[in-house]
């Protein structure tokens, strides 16, 4: 038997070795990221309760004088309505509800929405929902008093609570400390994953809060099913029912006009063609807005605080020039699970708008970078913000959730066609405590990064 030995030239052999090494490295990297990109937790089988439950008060159309109420009941469509009473007279009207059945991976449920329009200003209402003659408990809410110069709301970034977590306790306490807040805004990832078990946790989180105060929530990446192309289940829109009427070409966008404030909500999770559609929508909305204060709400920070500086660069490219061109005052963001605030600067170096904030109220904290373009950082905790508008002044305040102490504060004053920014947060020491796991190399590297930042900016820690 004869053997033929083929000898490759040395250069060809080296090239093949390099190619094999590169392919192997890519395979290892893809394998390490596979679950992050493609794994969706299994949804356990569930049966929807027959009585009305998961009742939620949200905004309706773009006016502050509208509300939607959504709820879930049974797995087939049944006669449903909402009873609305004006207090203290108790005069009651019935509002017909629209229903839709949605089948998820784990079960089937019927979802309902009642649309409340042309509500009276400075009014006190009671309501309950009824499906198949089974009523929910009564709930109450107030409408805005009509003074357009005064607006106040609570903002939370990612909540993503664990089963049996503390979010409900924290939200109640935050609103008890800030009773002036008229509604709640969430920057996406309110729910840990799109399964019935985590939806149930979300409604525990907002129980007795967002039946009285309307909730404006946007999409986060955890709201999507993963895949080569991400997918948002229709039940997200059935719950946050303002999207049923406001979305554009399958983009979850929404604009709220409330007093002197316009809030423009985007879905930053989508692919480039969708983001381009949203860009056109945002430009149209900003162009026609006459509100004194403009706020943009999206999940992914336009200026990342993560280690990878290129994160979210597509979102920044698509939206940030419009935000600057049309004089947006505040950009509320989440996703990166720490606190950070960045102020824009004019060509002469003066602080100006837009002001960008990143925040979260989740039990998970991420390892971040500490770039000097940000004015304030906070790590290893959870935060919420209040946004208060009084005439020509907008005040942004950030609080640490466990003791509700003021962590950051900034004021924007509009006077004589100028914007004057006062950074009161600069006088509040930053929280930079972090205890690394001695067996975790990434923890040790993160602690070194924190220490380097502290050495670079001792003044931020009050040193």
C-alpha positions as CSV (number, residue, x, y, z in Angstrom):
1,X,0.0,0.0,0.0
2,X,1.3,3.4,-1.0
3,X,0.8,6.6,1.0
4,X,0.8,10.1,-0.5
5,X,2.0,12.8,1.8
6,X,1.0,16.4,0.9
7,X,3.3,19.0,2.3
8,X,1.7,22.4,2.6
9,X,4.0,25.4,2.2
10,X,4.9,26.9,5.6
11,X,3.0,30.2,5.0
12,X,-0.2,28.3,4.1
13,X,0.1,26.1,7.3
14,X,0.5,29.2,9.5
15,X,-2.5,30.9,7.8
16,X,-4.7,27.8,8.4
17,X,-3.6,27.6,12.0
18,X,-4.5,31.2,12.5
19,X,-7.8,30.8,10.8
20,X,-8.5,27.7,13.0
21,X,-7.6,29.6,16.1
22,X,-9.8,32.5,15.2
23,X,-12.8,30.2,14.4
24,X,-12.2,28.4,17.7
25,X,-12.2,31.6,19.6
26,X,-15.4,32.8,17.9
27,X,-17.0,29.5,18.7
28,X,-16.1,29.7,22.4
29,X,-17.3,33.3,22.5
30,X,-20.6,32.5,20.8
31,X,-21.1,29.5,23.1
32,X,-20.5,31.8,26.2
33,X,-23.1,34.2,24.9
34,X,-25.6,31.7,23.5
35,X,-28.0,31.9,26.5
36,X,-27.8,35.7,26.7
37,X,-28.8,36.0,23.0
38,X,-31.2,33.1,22.5
39,X,-32.4,31.3,25.6
40,X,-35.9,32.1,26.8
41,X,-37.0,30.6,30.1
42,X,-39.8,28.1,29.8
43,X,-43.2,29.4,30.7
44,X,-45.0,27.1,33.1
45,X,-48.6,26.1,32.3
46,X,-51.2,28.4,33.9
47,X,-54.9,28.9,34.0
48,X,-56.3,32.4,34.2
49,X,-58.6,33.1,37.1
50,X,-62.3,33.7,36.2
51,X,-62.7,36.9,38.2
52,X,-61.2,40.2,37.1
53,X,-57.6,40.6,38.3
54,X,-54.4,42.3,37.4
55,X,-56.2,45.6,37.2
56,X,-54.0,48.5,35.9
57,X,-54.6,52.2,35.5
58,X,-52.6,53.8,32.7
59,X,-52.9,56.9,30.5
60,X,-55.1,56.6,27.3
61,X,-54.6,58.9,24.4
62,X,-52.0,61.7,24.6
63,X,-54.1,63.9,26.9
64,X,-53.8,64.1,30.6
65,X,-57.6,64.0,30.7
66,X,-57.8,60.3,29.6
67,X,-57.2,57.0,31.2
68,X,-57.2,53.4,30.2
69,X,-58.0,50.6,32.6
70,X,-56.8,47.1,31.7
71,X,-57.5,43.7,33.4
72,X,-57.4,40.0,32.9
73,X,-60.3,37.5,33.4
74,X,-60.9,33.9,32.3
75,X,-59.7,32.5,29.0
76,X,-62.7,33.3,26.8
77,X,-64.3,36.6,26.0
78,X,-67.2,37.5,28.3
79,X,-69.4,40.6,28.7
80,X,-67.2,43.2,30.4
81,X,-67.4,46.8,31.4
82,X,-66.1,49.4,33.8
83,X,-68.2,51.3,36.3
84,X,-67.0,54.9,36.9
85,X,-68.3,57.0,39.7
86,X,-67.6,60.8,40.2
87,X,-67.1,61.4,43.9
88,X,-68.5,62.6,46.2
89,X,-71.9,62.6,44.3
90,X,-71.5,58.9,43.3
91,X,-73.0,59.5,39.9
92,X,-72.0,56.3,38.0
93,X,-71.7,55.5,34.3
94,X,-70.8,52.2,32.6
95,X,-68.1,52.1,30.0
96,X,-68.0,49.2,27.7
97,X,-64.7,47.2,27.5
98,X,-63.0,45.7,24.5
99,X,-61.6,42.2,24.9
100,X,-59.0,40.0,23.2
101,X,-57.8,36.5,23.9
102,X,-54.1,35.9,23.9
103,X,-52.4,32.5,23.9
104,X,-48.8,32.5,25.3
105,X,-46.4,29.6,25.5
106,X,-47.9,28.6,28.8
107,X,-51.6,29.3,28.7
108,X,-54.6,31.3,27.5
109,X,-56.1,34.5,29.0
110,X,-58.6,37.1,28.0
111,X,-57.5,40.7,28.4
112,X,-59.8,43.7,28.5
113,X,-59.4,47.5,28.3
114,X,-61.9,50.2,29.1
115,X,-61.1,53.7,27.7
116,X,-62.0,56.7,29.9
117,X,-62.0,59.9,27.9
118,X,-62.8,63.6,28.6
119,X,-62.4,63.3,32.4
120,X,-63.0,66.4,34.5
121,X,-60.0,68.3,35.8
122,X,-59.3,68.2,39.5
123,X,-61.8,65.4,39.9
124,X,-62.0,62.4,42.3
125,X,-63.2,59.2,40.7
126,X,-63.9,55.6,41.8
127,X,-64.0,52.7,39.5
128,X,-64.3,48.9,39.4
129,X,-64.2,46.5,36.5
130,X,-66.8,43.8,35.8
131,X,-66.5,40.6,33.7
132,X,-69.4,38.2,33.4
133,X,-71.2,40.0,36.3
134,X,-68.2,39.4,38.6
135,X,-66.8,42.7,39.9
136,X,-63.3,43.7,41.1
137,X,-62.8,45.8,44.2
138,X,-63.4,49.5,44.0
139,X,-60.3,51.7,43.2
140,X,-60.0,55.5,43.3
141,X,-57.9,58.1,41.4
142,X,-57.6,61.9,41.0
143,X,-57.1,63.9,37.9
144,X,-54.7,66.8,37.4
145,X,-55.9,70.0,39.0
146,X,-55.6,72.0,35.7
147,X,-52.6,74.1,36.8
148,X,-50.4,73.4,33.8
149,X,-47.4,75.1,35.4
150,X,-47.1,72.3,38.1
151,X,-46.4,68.7,37.3
152,X,-44.8,66.0,39.4
153,X,-44.1,62.3,38.8
154,X,-42.0,59.4,40.0
155,X,-39.5,57.7,37.7
156,X,-38.0,54.2,38.2
157,X,-35.6,52.5,35.8
158,X,-35.5,48.7,35.6
159,X,-37.5,47.0,38.4
160,X,-37.2,43.3,37.3
161,X,-38.0,42.1,40.7
162,X,-37.4,38.5,41.9
163,X,-40.3,36.4,43.0
164,X,-41.5,37.7,46.3
165,X,-39.2,40.7,46.0
166,X,-39.3,44.1,47.7
167,X,-40.4,46.4,44.8
168,X,-44.0,46.9,46.1
169,X,-42.7,47.9,49.5
170,X,-40.2,50.3,47.9
171,X,-42.7,51.9,45.6
172,X,-45.2,52.5,48.4
173,X,-42.6,54.0,50.6
174,X,-41.3,56.3,47.8
175,X,-44.8,57.6,47.1
176,X,-45.4,58.1,50.9
177,X,-42.3,60.3,51.0
178,X,-43.4,62.1,47.8
179,X,-47.2,62.4,47.8
180,X,-47.1,65.2,45.3
181,X,-46.3,62.7,42.5
182,X,-49.3,62.3,40.2
183,X,-48.2,59.4,38.1
184,X,-45.4,56.8,37.8
185,X,-43.0,56.3,34.8
186,X,-40.9,53.2,34.3
187,X,-38.0,53.0,31.8
188,X,-38.6,49.4,30.7
189,X,-37.9,46.0,32.2
190,X,-40.6,46.4,34.8
191,X,-41.0,42.6,34.4
192,X,-38.1,40.2,34.7
193,X,-39.2,37.9,31.8
194,X,-42.3,37.5,29.7
195,X,-43.8,34.6,31.5
196,X,-47.0,34.4,33.6
197,X,-45.0,33.8,36.8
198,X,-43.1,37.1,36.4
199,X,-46.2,39.0,35.2
200,X,-47.8,37.9,38.4
201,X,-44.8,39.3,40.3
202,X,-45.1,42.6,38.4
203,X,-48.7,43.0,39.5
204,X,-47.7,42.3,43.1
205,X,-45.0,45.0,42.7
206,X,-47.5,47.6,41.6
207,X,-50.4,46.5,43.8
208,X,-52.4,49.4,45.4
209,X,-50.0,51.8,43.6
210,X,-50.9,51.7,39.9
211,X,-54.6,51.3,40.4
212,X,-54.6,54.8,41.9
213,X,-51.8,56.5,40.0
214,X,-51.5,56.0,36.2
215,X,-48.4,54.0,35.1
216,X,-46.5,54.9,31.9
217,X,-44.2,52.0,31.1
218,X,-42.1,51.4,28.0
219,X,-40.4,48.3,26.6
220,X,-37.1,46.9,27.8
221,X,-35.0,44.1,26.5
222,X,-36.4,41.7,29.2
223,X,-39.9,42.3,27.8
224,X,-38.9,40.6,24.6
225,X,-38.5,37.0,23.6
226,X,-34.9,36.4,22.5
227,X,-34.0,35.2,19.0
228,X,-32.2,36.2,15.8
229,X,-35.0,38.7,15.6
230,X,-36.5,39.7,19.0
231,X,-40.2,39.4,19.5
232,X,-42.6,41.3,21.8
233,X,-45.6,39.3,22.8
234,X,-48.9,41.1,22.1
235,X,-49.9,40.7,25.8
236,X,-47.5,43.6,26.6
237,X,-49.7,45.9,24.6
238,X,-52.8,44.4,26.0
239,X,-51.6,45.2,29.5
240,X,-50.1,48.7,28.7
241,X,-53.0,49.4,26.5
242,X,-52.1,52.9,25.3
243,X,-49.8,51.2,22.9
244,X,-52.8,49.6,21.1
245,X,-53.7,53.0,19.7
246,X,-50.3,54.8,19.6
247,X,-47.9,52.3,18.1
248,X,-46.6,53.0,14.6
249,X,-45.7,50.2,12.3
250,X,-45.2,47.7,15.1
251,X,-43.2,50.2,17.1
252,X,-44.2,50.7,20.7
253,X,-44.1,54.6,20.8
254,X,-46.3,56.9,22.8
255,X,-46.5,60.6,23.5
256,X,-48.1,62.1,26.7
257,X,-49.0,65.7,27.1
258,X,-49.4,66.6,30.7
259,X,-49.6,70.2,31.7
260,X,-46.5,72.0,30.5
261,X,-44.7,68.7,29.9
262,X,-44.5,66.5,26.9
263,X,-43.1,63.0,27.3
264,X,-41.9,61.1,24.2
265,X,-41.7,57.3,24.8
266,X,-39.5,55.2,22.4
267,X,-38.7,51.5,22.0
268,X,-34.9,51.3,21.8
269,X,-34.8,47.5,21.7
270,X,-35.6,47.2,18.0
271,X,-33.5,46.6,14.9
272,X,-32.3,49.5,12.7
273,X,-35.3,49.8,10.3
274,X,-37.7,50.0,13.2
275,X,-35.5,52.6,14.9
276,X,-35.5,54.7,11.8
277,X,-39.3,54.6,11.8
278,X,-39.2,55.8,15.4
279,X,-36.8,58.6,14.4
280,X,-39.3,59.9,11.9
281,X,-42.1,59.7,14.5
282,X,-40.0,61.4,17.1
283,X,-39.1,64.3,14.8
284,X,-42.7,64.8,13.9
285,X,-43.8,64.9,17.5
286,X,-41.0,67.2,18.6
287,X,-41.6,69.5,15.7
288,X,-45.3,70.1,16.6
289,X,-44.7,70.1,20.4
290,X,-45.3,73.5,22.1
291,X,-44.7,72.3,25.6
292,X,-42.3,74.2,27.8
293,X,-40.6,71.0,29.0
294,X,-39.7,68.1,26.8
295,X,-38.7,64.7,28.1
296,X,-37.6,61.6,26.1
297,X,-38.0,58.2,27.6
298,X,-36.1,55.1,26.4
299,X,-34.6,52.0,27.8
300,X,-31.0,52.0,26.4
301,X,-28.7,54.9,27.5
302,X,-27.6,57.0,24.6
303,X,-24.3,57.5,26.4
304,X,-23.4,54.1,27.9
305,X,-22.0,53.6,31.4
306,X,-21.0,50.0,30.6
307,X,-17.4,49.0,29.9
308,X,-18.1,48.6,26.2
309,X,-18.0,52.2,24.9
310,X,-19.8,51.3,21.7
311,X,-22.9,50.0,23.5
312,X,-26.1,51.6,22.2
313,X,-24.3,53.7,19.6
314,X,-27.0,52.9,17.0
315,X,-29.6,54.4,19.3
316,X,-27.5,57.5,19.9
317,X,-27.0,57.9,16.2
318,X,-30.7,57.6,15.5
319,X,-32.1,59.9,18.2
320,X,-29.5,62.1,19.9
321,X,-29.2,64.8,17.2
322,X,-33.0,65.3,17.3
323,X,-32.9,65.5,21.1
324,X,-30.3,68.2,20.9
325,X,-31.9,70.0,17.9
326,X,-35.4,70.3,19.4
327,X,-34.3,71.4,22.8
328,X,-35.2,68.3,24.8
329,X,-34.6,69.0,28.5
330,X,-34.3,65.6,30.1
331,X,-33.6,62.0,28.8
332,X,-34.7,59.2,31.2
333,X,-33.1,55.8,30.7
334,X,-32.4,52.5,32.3
335,X,-30.9,49.1,31.3
336,X,-27.4,49.4,32.8
337,X,-28.4,48.9,36.5
338,X,-26.6,51.6,38.3
339,X,-27.1,55.4,38.7
340,X,-25.5,58.0,36.5
341,X,-26.3,61.6,35.4
342,X,-24.7,63.5,32.6
343,X,-25.2,67.1,31.7
344,X,-24.7,68.4,28.2
345,X,-22.4,71.4,27.7
346,X,-22.4,74.3,25.3
347,X,-19.5,75.2,23.0
348,X,-18.3,77.6,25.6
349,X,-18.3,74.9,28.3
350,X,-21.5,76.0,30.1
351,X,-23.8,73.2,31.4
352,X,-27.0,73.0,29.4
353,X,-29.7,70.6,28.4
354,X,-30.3,67.8,27.6
355,X,-29.6,66.2,30.9
356,X,-29.3,62.4,30.7
357,X,-30.0,60.0,33.6
358,X,-29.5,56.3,34.0
359,X,-31.2,54.6,36.9
360,X,-32.7,51.3,38.1
361,X,-34.7,49.9,41.1
362,X,-33.7,46.3,40.6
363,X,-32.0,43.8,43.0
364,X,-29.3,43.3,40.3
365,X,-26.3,45.7,40.0
366,X,-23.9,45.7,37.1
367,X,-20.2,46.5,36.8
368,X,-19.9,49.8,35.0
369,X,-17.2,52.1,33.6
370,X,-16.5,55.5,35.2
371,X,-16.1,58.0,32.3
372,X,-15.6,61.7,33.1
373,X,-18.4,62.8,30.8
374,X,-20.8,61.9,33.6
375,X,-21.3,64.3,36.6
376,X,-22.5,61.7,39.1
377,X,-22.4,58.0,39.7
378,X,-24.0,55.7,42.2
379,X,-23.4,51.9,42.6
380,X,-24.4,48.9,44.7
381,X,-27.9,50.2,45.5
382,X,-31.3,51.0,44.0
383,X,-32.6,54.5,43.1
384,X,-35.7,56.4,42.1
385,X,-36.2,59.9,40.9
386,X,-38.8,62.6,41.3
387,X,-39.3,65.1,38.5
388,X,-41.0,68.3,39.7
389,X,-42.0,71.2,37.4
390,X,-43.1,74.5,38.8
391,X,-43.4,77.2,36.2
392,X,-39.9,78.0,34.8
393,X,-38.1,75.5,37.0
394,X,-37.7,71.7,36.6
395,X,-36.1,69.9,39.5
396,X,-34.7,66.4,39.1
397,X,-34.0,64.6,42.4
398,X,-32.7,61.1,42.9
399,X,-33.2,59.1,46.1
400,X,-31.7,55.9,47.5
401,X,-34.5,53.5,48.0
402,X,-33.6,52.0,51.4
403,X,-33.6,55.1,53.4
404,X,-35.1,57.6,50.9
405,X,-32.1,60.0,51.4
406,X,-31.5,62.6,48.7
407,X,-28.6,61.3,46.5
408,X,-28.6,63.7,43.5
409,X,-30.3,67.0,42.7
410,X,-30.3,69.3,39.7
411,X,-32.4,72.3,38.6
412,X,-33.1,73.6,35.2
413,X,-34.4,77.2,35.1
414,X,-35.7,78.8,31.9
415,X,-35.4,82.6,31.9
416,X,-35.1,85.1,29.1
417,X,-34.6,82.4,26.5
418,X,-31.7,80.9,28.5
419,X,-31.4,77.7,30.4
420,X,-29.6,77.9,33.8
421,X,-28.5,74.6,35.4
422,X,-27.7,74.4,39.1
423,X,-26.0,71.1,40.1
424,X,-26.9,70.6,43.8
425,X,-25.9,67.0,43.6
426,X,-22.2,67.9,43.4
427,X,-22.4,68.6,47.1
428,X,-23.7,65.2,48.0
429,X,-21.0,62.5,48.4
430,X,-21.2,59.6,45.9
431,X,-21.7,56.1,47.2
432,X,-18.8,53.9,45.9
433,X,-18.9,50.9,48.4
434,X,-18.3,47.6,46.7
435,X,-17.1,44.3,48.3
436,X,-15.6,42.0,45.7
437,X,-15.7,38.2,45.8
438,X,-12.0,37.3,46.3
439,X,-12.5,34.4,44.0
440,X,-14.0,36.4,41.2
441,X,-11.5,38.0,38.9
442,X,-14.1,40.4,37.4
443,X,-15.1,41.6,40.9
444,X,-11.5,42.2,41.7
445,X,-11.0,44.1,38.4
446,X,-14.1,46.2,39.1
447,X,-12.9,47.1,42.6
448,X,-9.6,48.3,41.1
449,X,-11.7,50.4,38.6
450,X,-13.7,51.9,41.4
451,X,-10.5,52.7,43.4
452,X,-8.9,54.4,40.3
453,X,-12.1,56.5,39.9
454,X,-12.0,57.5,43.6
455,X,-8.4,58.6,43.3
456,X,-9.3,60.6,40.1
457,X,-12.2,62.3,41.7
458,X,-11.8,62.4,45.5
459,X,-14.0,65.5,45.6
460,X,-17.0,63.5,44.5
461,X,-16.8,61.4,47.6
462,X,-16.5,64.5,49.8
463,X,-12.8,63.9,50.4
